C-alpha cells in the first residue's frame, strides 16, 4: 500500500441520517523475477452504539 486517505461525512435529511465514507487508495508492486500482487482491498467495520435511556420512576 503506497497511499491511503479516508474521509467521513455525516448528513441528516429529514429523519434519516446518512454516513458517507470516502476511501482513496493506491497500491504499487513490481518485480524482476516471479509474481507480484498489488492489493487495493479495504476492510470497513461500522458499529452503531445505542444511547442508554434513563428511566425515572417516582
N, C-alpha and C positions, 0 to 999 in steps of 0.2 A: 504494500500500500504506500503510495507516494504522498497523497494529499487527501484529507478528509475535512469536510465542513458541514456542520449541522446547524440549522436554524429552525426554531419552532414559533408558531404564531397561534394565538387564541382569538377566536371570533365568536361573538354572540349575536345571533339573528333571531329576534323574537324570543321564544322559549328554548330554542335549540342552541347548544354550544358546540363549536367545531374546533378541533385541534389539527393544525396543518404542520407537518414535519417535512422540511425540505433538506434532503441529504445529497451532497455533491461529493463524488469520489473520483479518484483517478488511480490506476494501477499500471505498473510497468514491469516487464520481465524480458530478459534476453539471455541467451546462452550461445556459446561457441560450439558445444557438442552436447547432444542429448535433447531433452524436452524441458520446456519452461511453461509455467502456468501463472498467468496474472489474473487473480481473482478480484472481482469487483462486488462481492457479496456483502450484505449488511444484515445484522440481527437487530430488530427493534422490539422492545417489550414495553407495553404501556399498562400501568396498573392504576386503577381508579380507586382511591380510598374514600370510603363513605364518612361523612361527617357524623359525629356522635350527637344524638339528640338527648338533651337532658329532660327528663320527665319530672315535673314538680307535682308532688302530692301534698295537699294541705288538709 
